[in-house]
């Protein structure tokens, strides 16, 4: 039977209830799924990330078939594969002669722009359905943002709590306050019980994908094995259950902590499943809320997790679609330094950066404080061009898609949007890393040395960052205290910091840091 509707399903749309599938008779439709080289190559994606997505896509195609859909699946190794979404849609239209195309809007602006050309190119109607897997539509976010001089996640988050009813007692937040972040900053100790994310052994399909990625991308950044990600909805849900049972109770207290040898601590490692469509965000938040209400997890843990999903995740998506495409070019601080080579090689004497990069290479994962306060903080302090650090984050993490990663990087991490997303730059000296981790205990550099030959690079670079950007940052009320502290320093101390910063940046430029 010739299908009347062709339904493309992308690699981050692995949901059986996808909007484009609703109200369509599977007997009159053909689902198109595509592994395309352009998506694997537009940044140098981590090999484990590519393997996760291709394996999850192949498993999802089988789930669709079990649900009654006919799936036209184009593999990467297909000799006729055009390598692009548009090229594969053209081939599918030629094969199936559908009357129309129905697709769920993509997560990335550049893909949506390509979709908007399909109707004219192929001469058939193309319906782009809003992606209601998210809790806040583009229109609702734009309405919320309208007229506000500053956009702040905290106020958006409160509205989302009211909308969803999560952790609410009537009109008031459970526990009498909205945010328990102040309770979530305990440094972890090595003698704590450390849970591990649920691991899944690769099946035959995943093994074939691993072989494909190894052959196709032999020199690409990232270890392929061991590969333990879930690639089906069933296993993703099992990973969620495992997190709630074993790690959620400690997640709140230790979500900002870092320990060498403990790559996951109490983190869920569920973002890649949420962002690919294998887990539903609201369902996940309700499961976490239930754990709190059943007495299994404390309030600060449940609230901290839910805030990341209905707060930050929805907030950064709203900003992405509100401000693209110009947002990707933002560079408020005029940072121009090239991304250091050690972001790929881990060849640096800074223990915290080295450990974060080595973990990223092995796992395609690092938790949010490693990203924000180690690799992101160093890029900010040293003046790396925001686009370059953005593309690195997009490439190396399995949960990274441009809609979520770009605002987090340019806005929160690099302050490249001038304060649209966050109220201040997340700049810190080595003291913060020392407080929240054990990285500094045997680092080549001395975190207590502020300006000497062996000073922790974060220490002089912190002050250098503030001085370089004084013209645009001095009026920020959240930076008033650091600037006052600088003015109170003795001239000799200020001169020593300036000298140490020049020495540190010279070592960086010579590849000797």
C-alpha positions as CSV (number, residue, x, y, z in Angstrom):
1,X,0.0,0.0,0.0
2,X,1.4,3.4,-0.9
3,X,1.6,5.5,2.2
4,X,-0.2,8.8,2.2
5,X,2.0,10.4,4.9
6,X,5.7,10.2,5.4
7,X,6.8,10.8,9.0
8,X,10.6,11.5,9.6
9,X,11.7,10.7,13.1
10,X,15.0,12.2,14.2
11,X,17.6,10.8,16.6
12,X,16.4,12.8,19.6
13,X,12.8,12.0,19.0
14,X,12.8,8.4,20.2
15,X,9.3,8.5,21.7
16,X,6.4,6.4,20.7
17,X,3.9,9.2,21.5
18,X,5.8,11.7,19.3
19,X,3.4,14.5,18.2
20,X,3.8,13.7,14.5
21,X,2.7,10.1,15.1
22,X,-0.5,11.1,16.8
23,X,-3.8,11.0,15.0
24,X,-2.2,9.1,12.1
25,X,-3.3,5.6,11.0
26,X,-0.1,3.5,10.9
27,X,-1.6,1.6,7.9
28,X,-1.5,4.8,5.8
29,X,2.0,6.0,7.0
30,X,5.6,5.3,6.5
31,X,8.1,6.3,9.3
32,X,11.5,7.5,8.0
33,X,14.6,7.2,10.2
34,X,18.0,8.3,9.0
35,X,21.6,7.9,10.2
36,X,23.2,10.7,8.3
37,X,26.9,11.7,8.1
38,X,26.2,15.4,8.4
39,X,24.8,15.0,11.9
40,X,27.8,13.0,13.0
41,X,30.3,15.4,11.5
42,X,29.0,19.0,11.9
43,X,31.1,18.9,15.1
44,X,33.5,16.2,16.0
45,X,31.0,14.2,18.2
46,X,32.4,11.8,20.8
47,X,32.4,8.3,19.4
48,X,30.4,7.0,22.4
49,X,27.8,9.7,21.7
50,X,27.4,8.6,18.1
51,X,27.2,4.9,19.1
52,X,24.5,5.7,21.7
53,X,22.3,7.6,19.3
54,X,22.6,5.1,16.4
55,X,22.0,2.1,18.6
56,X,19.0,3.8,20.3
57,X,17.6,4.7,16.9
58,X,17.9,1.2,15.6
59,X,16.2,-0.2,18.8
60,X,13.5,2.5,18.5
61,X,12.8,1.5,14.9
62,X,12.0,-2.0,16.2
63,X,9.8,-0.6,18.9
64,X,7.9,1.4,16.3
65,X,7.4,-1.7,14.2
66,X,6.1,-3.6,17.2
67,X,3.6,-0.8,17.7
68,X,2.3,-1.3,14.2
69,X,4.3,1.2,12.2
70,X,6.2,0.5,9.0
71,X,9.7,2.0,9.2
72,X,12.0,2.9,6.3
73,X,15.4,2.9,8.1
74,X,18.5,4.3,6.3
75,X,21.7,3.2,7.9
76,X,25.0,5.2,7.8
77,X,26.7,2.5,5.8
78,X,24.0,2.5,3.0
79,X,26.0,3.2,-0.2
80,X,23.1,5.4,-1.4
81,X,22.9,7.4,1.8
82,X,23.1,11.1,0.9
83,X,24.4,12.1,4.3
84,X,21.8,14.8,5.0
85,X,18.2,15.0,6.3
86,X,17.1,16.8,3.2
87,X,18.8,14.4,0.8
88,X,17.3,11.4,2.6
89,X,13.8,12.9,2.6
90,X,14.1,13.5,-1.1
91,X,15.0,9.9,-1.7
92,X,12.2,8.7,0.6
93,X,9.7,10.9,-1.3
94,X,10.9,9.4,-4.5
95,X,10.5,5.9,-3.1
96,X,7.1,6.2,-1.5
97,X,5.3,9.1,-3.3
98,X,3.5,10.3,-0.2
99,X,0.8,12.9,-0.3
100,X,2.3,14.8,2.6
101,X,5.1,14.9,5.2
102,X,4.4,15.2,8.9
103,X,7.3,15.9,11.2
104,X,7.9,17.0,14.8
105,X,9.9,20.2,15.1
106,X,13.6,19.5,15.7
107,X,15.6,20.6,18.7
108,X,18.1,22.6,16.7
109,X,17.5,25.9,14.8
110,X,19.6,24.9,11.7
111,X,17.6,21.7,11.2
112,X,14.3,23.6,11.5
113,X,15.5,26.0,8.8
114,X,16.2,23.1,6.5
115,X,12.7,21.6,7.2
116,X,11.1,24.9,6.3
117,X,12.4,24.4,2.7
118,X,11.0,21.0,2.2
119,X,7.5,21.9,1.1
120,X,8.8,24.1,-1.7
121,X,11.6,21.6,-2.7
122,X,9.4,18.5,-2.9
123,X,6.0,20.0,-3.9
124,X,3.9,18.4,-1.2
125,X,2.5,19.7,2.1
126,X,4.9,19.6,5.0
127,X,3.4,19.9,8.5
128,X,5.8,20.7,11.3
129,X,4.2,19.7,14.7
130,X,5.2,21.6,17.9
131,X,7.2,19.4,20.2
132,X,5.0,19.1,23.2
133,X,7.3,16.7,25.0
134,X,8.6,19.9,26.7
135,X,6.5,21.6,29.4
136,X,6.8,25.2,28.1
137,X,6.0,26.0,24.5
138,X,8.0,28.6,22.5
139,X,5.0,30.9,22.6
140,X,4.5,30.5,26.4
141,X,8.2,31.3,27.1
142,X,8.1,34.3,24.8
143,X,5.1,35.6,26.6
144,X,6.8,35.0,30.0
145,X,9.9,36.8,28.8
146,X,8.1,39.8,27.3
147,X,8.7,43.1,29.0
148,X,11.2,41.7,31.5
149,X,14.5,43.6,31.7
150,X,16.3,40.5,32.9
151,X,15.4,36.8,32.5
152,X,16.0,34.8,35.7
153,X,15.5,31.1,35.9
154,X,14.3,31.2,39.5
155,X,11.1,33.1,38.6
156,X,10.5,31.0,35.6
157,X,11.0,27.9,37.7
158,X,8.4,29.0,40.2
159,X,5.9,29.4,37.5
160,X,6.7,25.9,36.2
161,X,6.2,24.5,39.7
162,X,2.8,26.1,39.9
163,X,1.9,24.9,36.4
164,X,2.9,21.3,37.0
165,X,2.0,21.1,40.7
166,X,5.3,19.4,41.5
167,X,6.3,19.8,45.2
168,X,3.4,22.1,45.9
169,X,1.0,22.2,48.8
170,X,-1.8,24.1,47.3
171,X,-0.4,27.4,46.2
172,X,2.7,27.2,48.3
173,X,5.9,25.2,47.8
174,X,6.5,22.2,49.9
175,X,8.7,23.0,52.9
176,X,7.9,26.7,52.7
177,X,10.6,27.7,50.2
178,X,11.1,27.3,46.5
179,X,14.8,26.5,46.3
180,X,17.1,24.5,48.6
181,X,20.2,25.1,46.6
182,X,22.0,26.4,49.7
183,X,21.7,22.9,51.2
184,X,23.3,21.2,48.1
185,X,26.9,22.3,48.4
186,X,28.6,19.7,50.7
187,X,32.0,18.5,49.6
188,X,32.1,14.7,49.3
189,X,34.4,12.5,51.2
190,X,36.0,9.3,49.9
191,X,34.5,7.1,52.6
192,X,31.0,7.8,51.5
193,X,29.0,5.0,50.0
194,X,29.1,5.7,46.2
195,X,26.4,4.3,44.0
196,X,26.9,3.7,40.3
197,X,24.5,4.3,37.4
198,X,22.8,1.2,36.1
199,X,24.8,-0.4,33.3
200,X,23.5,-2.3,30.3
201,X,25.6,-4.9,28.4
202,X,25.6,-4.2,24.6
203,X,23.4,-6.5,22.7
204,X,23.9,-7.7,19.1
205,X,22.5,-4.4,17.6
206,X,24.6,-2.2,19.8
207,X,27.7,-4.3,19.1
208,X,27.2,-3.9,15.4
209,X,26.9,-0.1,15.9
210,X,30.1,-0.1,18.0
211,X,31.9,-1.9,15.1
212,X,30.5,0.6,12.6
213,X,31.6,3.6,14.7
214,X,35.0,2.2,15.3
215,X,35.5,1.7,11.6
216,X,34.0,5.0,10.4
217,X,35.5,7.2,13.1
218,X,38.8,5.6,14.0
219,X,40.6,8.9,15.0
220,X,37.6,10.7,16.6
221,X,37.8,11.8,20.3
222,X,36.4,9.5,22.9
223,X,36.6,5.9,24.1
224,X,34.0,3.6,22.6
225,X,34.3,0.9,25.3
226,X,33.2,0.0,27.8
227,X,29.8,0.9,26.5
228,X,27.1,0.7,29.2
229,X,24.4,3.2,28.2
230,X,20.8,2.1,27.9
231,X,19.5,2.2,24.4
232,X,15.8,1.3,24.9
233,X,13.0,3.0,26.7
234,X,12.7,-0.1,29.0
235,X,16.4,0.1,30.1
236,X,16.3,3.9,30.4
237,X,13.3,3.6,32.8
238,X,15.2,0.9,34.7
239,X,18.2,3.3,34.9
240,X,15.8,6.0,36.4
241,X,14.4,3.5,38.9
242,X,18.0,2.5,39.9
243,X,19.0,6.2,40.4
244,X,15.9,7.0,42.5
245,X,16.6,3.9,44.7
246,X,20.3,4.2,45.2
247,X,21.5,7.7,44.5
248,X,18.7,10.2,44.8
249,X,18.8,10.4,48.7
250,X,22.4,11.8,48.5
251,X,22.0,13.8,45.3
252,X,21.0,17.0,47.0
253,X,23.8,17.2,49.5
254,X,26.6,16.3,47.1
255,X,25.5,17.4,43.7
256,X,28.3,20.0,43.5
257,X,31.0,17.8,44.8
258,X,33.9,16.3,42.8
259,X,36.1,13.3,43.7
260,X,38.8,11.7,41.7
261,X,38.0,8.1,40.8
262,X,34.3,8.8,41.4
263,X,33.0,9.8,38.0
264,X,29.3,9.8,38.8
265,X,28.9,10.2,42.6
266,X,25.1,10.7,43.2
267,X,24.2,12.0,39.8
268,X,21.5,10.4,37.7
269,X,23.2,10.3,34.3
270,X,19.7,10.5,32.8
271,X,20.1,13.6,30.7
272,X,21.1,11.7,27.6
273,X,17.9,9.6,27.9
274,X,15.7,12.6,28.5
275,X,17.2,14.5,25.6
276,X,17.0,11.6,23.2
277,X,13.3,11.0,24.1
278,X,13.8,7.7,25.9
279,X,12.5,9.2,29.1
280,X,9.6,11.7,29.6
281,X,10.7,14.7,31.8
282,X,7.4,15.2,33.6
283,X,7.0,11.5,34.3
284,X,10.6,11.5,35.6
285,X,10.0,14.5,37.9
286,X,6.8,12.9,39.3
287,X,8.8,9.7,40.1
288,X,11.3,11.8,42.0
289,X,8.5,13.7,43.8
290,X,6.9,10.4,44.8
291,X,10.2,9.3,46.3
292,X,10.2,12.4,48.5
293,X,6.5,12.0,49.5
294,X,7.1,8.4,50.3
295,X,10.0,9.3,52.7
296,X,12.7,7.8,50.5
297,X,14.5,11.0,49.6
298,X,14.9,14.3,51.4
299,X,13.3,17.5,50.1
300,X,16.5,19.2,49.1
301,X,17.4,16.2,46.8
302,X,14.0,16.0,45.2
303,X,13.8,19.8,44.7
304,X,17.3,20.1,43.4
305,X,16.7,17.4,40.8
306,X,13.3,18.7,39.7
307,X,14.7,22.2,39.4
308,X,17.2,20.9,36.9
309,X,14.5,19.5,34.7
310,X,11.5,21.9,34.8
311,X,13.7,24.8,35.7
312,X,17.1,24.9,33.9
313,X,16.2,22.5,31.1
314,X,13.1,24.3,30.1
315,X,14.5,27.7,30.7
316,X,17.6,27.3,28.5
317,X,15.4,25.8,25.7
318,X,13.2,28.9,26.0
319,X,16.1,31.2,25.6
320,X,17.6,29.2,22.7
321,X,14.4,29.5,20.6
322,X,13.8,33.1,21.7
323,X,17.2,34.4,20.7
324,X,18.5,32.2,17.8
325,X,20.2,32.5,15.4
326,X,22.0,35.5,16.6
327,X,22.5,34.0,20.1
328,X,25.2,31.6,18.8
329,X,27.5,34.5,17.9
330,X,27.3,36.3,21.2
331,X,30.7,37.3,22.7
332,X,30.0,40.0,25.3
333,X,33.5,39.9,26.8
334,X,35.3,39.9,23.4
335,X,37.2,36.7,24.2
336,X,39.4,35.5,21.4
337,X,41.8,32.9,22.7
338,X,41.9,29.5,20.9
339,X,40.6,26.5,22.9
340,X,43.7,24.9,24.5
341,X,44.8,21.6,23.0
342,X,44.6,19.9,26.4
343,X,40.8,20.0,26.2
344,X,41.2,17.1,23.8
345,X,44.5,15.5,25.0
346,X,44.2,16.1,28.8
347,X,47.9,17.0,28.6
348,X,48.0,19.5,31.4
349,X,49.5,19.6,34.8
350,X,46.2,21.1,36.3
351,X,44.8,18.0,38.1
352,X,41.2,19.2,37.9
353,X,41.2,20.0,34.2
354,X,43.1,16.8,33.4
355,X,40.7,14.6,35.4
356,X,37.6,16.2,33.8
357,X,38.9,15.8,30.3
358,X,40.1,12.2,30.9
359,X,36.7,11.4,32.3
360,X,34.9,13.1,29.4
361,X,37.0,11.1,26.9
362,X,36.2,7.8,28.7
363,X,32.5,8.4,29.5
364,X,31.1,11.1,27.2
365,X,29.9,12.5,30.6
366,X,31.0,14.9,33.3
367,X,28.6,16.4,35.8
368,X,27.5,20.0,35.8
369,X,30.0,21.3,38.3
370,X,32.9,19.8,36.4
371,X,31.6,21.4,33.2
372,X,30.8,24.8,34.8
373,X,33.5,25.3,37.5
374,X,36.5,23.4,36.0
375,X,36.5,23.3,32.2
376,X,34.1,26.2,31.8
377,X,35.7,28.3,34.5
378,X,39.1,27.9,33.0
379,X,37.9,28.8,29.5
380,X,36.2,31.9,31.0
381,X,39.2,33.0,33.0
382,X,41.7,32.5,30.2
383,X,39.5,34.2,27.6
384,X,38.6,31.4,25.2
385,X,36.4,32.3,22.3
386,X,32.9,31.3,23.3
387,X,32.1,29.6,20.0
388,X,35.1,27.3,20.4
389,X,34.2,26.1,23.9
390,X,30.6,25.8,22.9
391,X,31.5,23.5,20.0
392,X,33.7,21.4,22.4
393,X,30.9,20.8,24.8
394,X,28.5,20.0,22.0
395,X,30.9,17.5,20.6
396,X,32.1,15.6,23.7
397,X,29.0,15.0,25.8
398,X,26.4,12.3,25.1
399,X,23.6,14.5,26.4
400,X,24.6,17.6,24.4
401,X,22.2,19.1,21.8
402,X,22.5,22.7,20.7
403,X,19.3,23.8,22.3
404,X,20.4,22.8,25.8
405,X,24.2,23.1,25.5
406,X,24.5,26.5,23.7
407,X,22.7,28.7,26.3
408,X,24.3,26.8,29.2
409,X,27.7,27.5,27.6
410,X,27.4,30.9,26.2
411,X,25.0,32.3,28.8
412,X,25.8,30.5,32.1
413,X,29.4,29.4,31.7
414,X,31.0,32.1,29.5
415,X,28.7,35.1,30.2
416,X,28.9,35.7,26.5
417,X,25.3,37.0,26.4
418,X,26.1,39.8,28.8
419,X,23.8,38.6,31.6
420,X,20.7,37.6,29.7
421,X,20.6,34.1,31.1
422,X,22.5,34.5,34.4
423,X,23.1,37.4,36.7
424,X,26.9,37.1,36.9
425,X,29.9,35.3,35.4
426,X,30.7,32.0,37.1
427,X,34.3,32.9,37.7
428,X,36.2,31.4,40.6
429,X,39.8,31.0,41.9
430,X,41.3,27.7,42.9
431,X,39.8,28.0,46.4
432,X,36.3,26.9,45.1
433,X,37.7,23.8,43.4
434,X,39.7,23.0,46.5
435,X,36.6,23.3,48.7
436,X,34.4,21.1,46.5
437,X,36.9,18.4,45.5
438,X,40.1,16.5,46.3
439,X,41.8,17.5,43.0
440,X,44.2,20.0,44.7
441,X,45.7,17.5,47.2
442,X,48.5,16.3,44.9
443,X,48.2,18.7,41.9
444,X,51.4,19.9,40.3
445,X,50.3,23.4,41.3
446,X,49.8,24.8,44.8
447,X,46.2,26.0,45.4
448,X,47.4,28.0,48.4
449,X,50.0,29.9,46.3
450,X,48.4,33.0,44.8
451,X,51.2,34.5,42.7
452,X,54.3,32.4,42.9
453,X,56.0,30.3,40.2
454,X,53.9,27.3,41.2
455,X,50.7,29.1,41.9
456,X,47.4,27.4,40.9
457,X,46.6,29.0,37.5
458,X,43.0,29.7,38.6
459,X,44.3,32.1,41.2
460,X,46.0,34.9,39.2
461,X,43.7,34.3,36.2
462,X,40.6,35.1,38.4
463,X,41.9,38.6,39.1
464,X,43.2,39.0,35.5
465,X,39.7,38.1,34.2
466,X,38.1,40.8,36.4
467,X,40.6,43.4,35.4
468,X,40.5,42.6,31.6
469,X,36.7,43.0,31.7
470,X,36.4,45.8,34.3
471,X,34.8,48.2,31.8
472,X,31.8,45.9,31.3
473,X,31.6,44.1,34.6
474,X,32.4,46.7,37.3
475,X,28.7,47.8,37.5
476,X,27.5,44.3,38.1
477,X,26.2,44.4,41.7
478,X,27.2,40.7,42.3
479,X,30.8,41.6,41.5
480,X,31.0,44.7,43.6
481,X,32.7,42.9,46.5
482,X,35.6,41.4,44.4
483,X,36.4,44.7,42.8
484,X,36.4,46.4,46.3
485,X,38.8,43.6,47.5
486,X,41.1,44.4,44.5
487,X,41.1,48.1,45.4
488,X,42.1,47.3,49.0
489,X,45.1,45.2,48.0
490,X,48.5,46.7,48.4
491,X,50.1,47.8,45.1
492,X,52.8,45.2,45.4
493,X,50.1,42.4,45.7
494,X,48.3,43.7,42.7
495,X,51.5,43.8,40.7
496,X,52.3,40.3,41.8
497,X,48.9,39.0,40.5
498,X,49.4,40.8,37.2
499,X,52.8,39.3,36.8
500,X,51.6,35.8,37.7
501,X,48.7,36.1,35.2
502,X,51.0,37.0,32.4
503,X,53.3,34.1,33.2
504,X,50.3,31.7,33.4
505,X,48.9,32.9,30.0
506,X,52.4,32.7,28.4
507,X,52.7,29.0,29.6
508,X,49.2,28.4,28.2
509,X,50.1,29.8,24.8
510,X,53.3,27.7,24.8
511,X,51.5,24.5,25.7
512,X,53.3,24.3,29.0
513,X,50.5,24.6,31.5
